[in-house]
Amino acid sequence: MTRSAFASLSPSDLEDRFDAEAYVADDRTVTTVHLALTLGRPLLVEGPPGSGKTELGKVLANSFETELIRLQCYEGLTAENALYEWNYTKQLLAVQADEGTVTGDSPATGESIADEGGRNRSIFDEEYLLERPLLRALTVGGDVPPVLLVDEIDRADEEFEAFLLELLSDFQVSIPEYGTVTAEQPPVVVLTSNRTRGLSDALKRRCLYLHVEPPSLEDEYEIVRRKVPELDGAIAAEVCAIVARLREEAFLKQPGVAETLDWARAVAQLRHDEGEQPLTTTEIERTLGCLLKEAEDFARVDTELLEQLRAAAAAAEERIEA
């Protein structure tokens, strides 16, 4: 399957693939991802931490049985870290083995070595090039295009963001010593952002945009049931209702879907012999470390809030069934 084969992909086909991967997606998400695939456009996914942005890239790779190439962004990330690196040790050994026959035949660097036939070849060719994620995404072979996941692009510097523009618009990159590398089969590009800073208009213009929010109680319940099937259904409803109530508080870090799943697995592990017995306030308090990650947020959880969480859990099943 080449990238052009996505043109025959229907939204219902994509939804079926999501279902097979136990990924719950609303109609807007399915439609936006479908358009990104069929139009060959990068997809920028923004939203709070833990809302399933990274998981979307993983699910796409799994559902199409293709390679996931992940670039985790951070402050100070450079083009060389993300694109390529020269194997300097191998270059040095090649020059030394040639016993000083370095010539000026390479216009980019002025350095070449003689091969066995006496012909000069540059030490800045493919043999000495180490691929990093971006270059790998452009050169990987196979019938199915890889998924390039550029995770948390908002953590990278604006200079790196500008560097990405060539790749996002033309699916190519320029290496000064080597030349321009263009993808024969453009990758599926998914960029994620937690909105810790604003992204440039130039980057946004090159992408389709999807903003994700924490799911509704009903959708989150469906996610928990798919991802943590060992957890009793009634307890899963209580878990989701308690998380929904916690999100109403002005915490420094709201619990996301990832935290909900962590807590659901923890509850399933601790209560494997207790069946449908409702969660107690003691159990909730002792396991809050799965949901809250700031000391200031823990300090806000008092007896009154715990009782409110217990009340929300008690009403959860009726709300979900409704």
N, C-alpha and C positions, 0 to 999 in steps of 0.2 A: 504494500500500500504506500504510494507516494503521497506527497502533500496534496496534490490535485485530487486524489481519490476522496478527500474529505468533502468534495463538492456533492457527492451522492449521499452524504450522511444526513439523515433527517433528525429533527429534534426528538422524536420518539425513540429513535435508535440510540441517541446519546443518553436519553433518560434511562433506557434499559441498561446501558453500560454503567451508569451511576448506581442503579439499583443493584446490579450484580456485585458492585464493590461496597455495598451498604453505605453509600453516600447519599444523604438526604439533601436534595436541591429543589428550590422553588422554581416556578415557571420562568421568572426573570433570569435566574442564574443559568438555567438550561438554555434559554434563548441566546443570552449573551455569549456563553461559551461556544454554542453552536455557530454563531456568526463569526467568532474569532477563528474557529477552525476552517470554516468554509471560505471565508474571505482571505485567509492567510494573514491575519493581523495579530500583533502581540496583544496580550490581555493584561491590563493593570487592575489588580484586585486590592482594594483598600478596605480597612475596617479595624476594629479594636483587636488587640492580641487575643489569641485563642478562639477566634471566630471561624476557623476552618480554611483560611486562605492558603496556607502551605499544603494542607491536605488535598486541596483541589488539584494542585500540580501532580501530587503523588497518584491520585486517583486516575487522572488522565493517562499517565504513563502506564499504570497497571491495566487499565481498561483496554488500551490499544496494544498492550504487550510490547512496549517499546522502552528504550533506555531513558532513565531520568538522570539529567545532568543538572546538579544543583550548585549554585553559586551563593554562598552565604555572605551577605554584605556586612561591612563594618567600617568604622571611621578610619580613614587612612588607606583604604583599599585602592590599589593602583591598577592601571591598565595591564602592567606586566604581571601582576599577581593573578589577574582574572583571565588574561588572554594567552600569554605564552612566556616562556623563559628559554634562554639559550643554555645548552649543556656545555658550560664553560670548560669543565674538566675534559670532556671528549674533544672539544675544539683545541685545547692546549696540547693534548696528546697527539692529535692529528698534525698540528704544526710542527711539534718536536720530531715526530716520526718522519716528517718530510725533510728534515735536516736543513731548514732555512730556505726552502724554495718558495717562500711567500712572494707573490707577485702583486701587481696592481691591476689585475684583470677584473676585480669586483668593483663596479662603480660605487656601490653603496658604502663599502668598508675598505676597499683597497687591499683586501686580504683573500688569497686563494691558495690552494695546495695542489700539487700535481698528483693525479691518480696513477694507477699502474700503467696506463698507456701513455703517460707523459702529458696528458691533457690537464689544464688547470681547472679546478673547481672551487667554488667558494666554500669557506667554512661556515657561511651563514645560509645553508640550504636546509632542506627538510630533514636530512639525516641528523642534524644537530639541534633540531627544534623540539622543545618539550611543550606539549599541548596542555593548556589550562582549560577550565570549563567552557569559556566562550569559544575558543578555537575548536575545541572538541565538538561542540554543538554544530559547528559549520562544516566539519569534515567527516563526521561519522557516517559510515555507510549503512546499508540495510534497506529493506523494503518499506519500513515504517519510519517516518521522521521522529527524531528524539524529542523529548520534552525538556526545554531549558527553563529551569526554575531559578529566577533571580530573586532571592528571598530577602525581604526587608531592605529594599532599595533606598528607603528614607534614611537608613543608617550610614550610607556611603556619602562621600563629599559631592558637592555640586560639580566638581571637575570630572569625577568618574561618571556621574549622570550624563554630562555632556558627551563624554567618550562613547557612551552607549548609543547615541543617536544614529550613527552610521549603521550599526548592526540592526537597530529596530526598523529603520526605513528601507535599507537595501539588503539586509542579511549578508553583509560583508564587513570585513575589518581590514585596516591597513597596518602592515608591519614595516617599519622604515627599512630594515636591512633585507627584507624578504620580498615584499610586494603586497598586493591586495589579494585577500582570500575571500572568495565568494561561495556561498553554499549552493551546491547543486540541488540539494533538497532542503529547503528552509525548515528549521526546527519550529516546533510549537513553543512559543515563548510566553511564559507566565511570570509577571512581576508582582511582588506583593509589597505592601506598605502599611505600617501601623500609624501613619500620619503623625510621626514625631516632628516632621518638618514638611513644608509645602514642596511639592515637586514642580519642575519647570513646565511651562506651557508647551515647550518644544517636545518634551518627552510624552506628555499627555496626548498631544496631537497625533502621535505615531501609534497610539494604542486604543483599543476599545476599553471601556471603563466599566468596572463592576464594584459596587460598594456593598459590603456585607455587614449585617448587624447580628447580634445574638438572636437566635431563633425564638419563635413563639414557644409557649409551654408545650403545645401539641407537637410541634416539629422536633423540639428537643427530646421529648419523650420517645418519639419514633427513632431518633438517633441513638438514644441510650438502649432501646430495645434491640436495635440491630448490632450495636457495637459491644454491648455487655449482655448477651442473651441469658447468661447464668443468673442474672439478678431478677428476683420475682417482680412481676408486672406492677403490683400494688406499691412495692417499695420503690421501683423506678419512678412511678408517678410522684411519690413523696419527695424523692431526690430532686426531680425537676422543679417541683413547686417551691421547694426551699431555695434553690438557686435563683429562681425567678424573683422571689421575695428579697433575697440579698441584693440583687441588681437594682432594687429601688433605693438602696442606701447610697449615700455619697462617699463611697469608698475611694481610696487612691487608685486601686486597681480592681476593677470589676471582674468577677469570675467569668471566664469564657467557656465555650463548649469543651475545650480541652480539659479545663478544671472540673467541669461536670462529669466528664468521662473518668477522670482520675478518681473522683469521689465515688462514683458508681461502682468502679472496680474495687475500691477500698471497702465499701459497704458490703459488697458481695463476698469479699474475702472474710470479713469479720462476722458476717451473719449467715454463713452457709448452712447452719443447723437450725436457724430460727424462723425460717419460712416467712409468713406474711405478718409477723408481729410488727406493729408500727414502730417507727424510729422514735427514740426517746430524746429528750433534751440533752441528757448526758452524752448519748452517742453523738449527737450533732455537735456539741461543744468540743468533744475530744477529737473529732476528725476534721475540724474546720481548717487544719493545715493543708488539706487537699484543695481548698477553695480560696482561701485568703493568703496573700503573700507579703503583706505589709504589717509591721507591728502596730501602726496607728489604726489599721482596719480591725485588728483583733481587739484593740482597746474599746472600739465602738460596740462590740458584741456584749451586751449586758443581759441580765435575767429577763427584762421586758422583751428585748428583741428575740431571745431564744424562745420565749412563749409564743411570740408572733410567728416564728418559723414553724413551730410545732402546730399552730393553728392552720397555717397555710398547707402544711403536709396533710393534715386531717381532711381538708376540703379538696385535695388534689384529684382523687379518683373521680369524684362527681364532675369536676371541671373538665377533665380530659374526656370522659364519656359523653359530656354535653357537646 
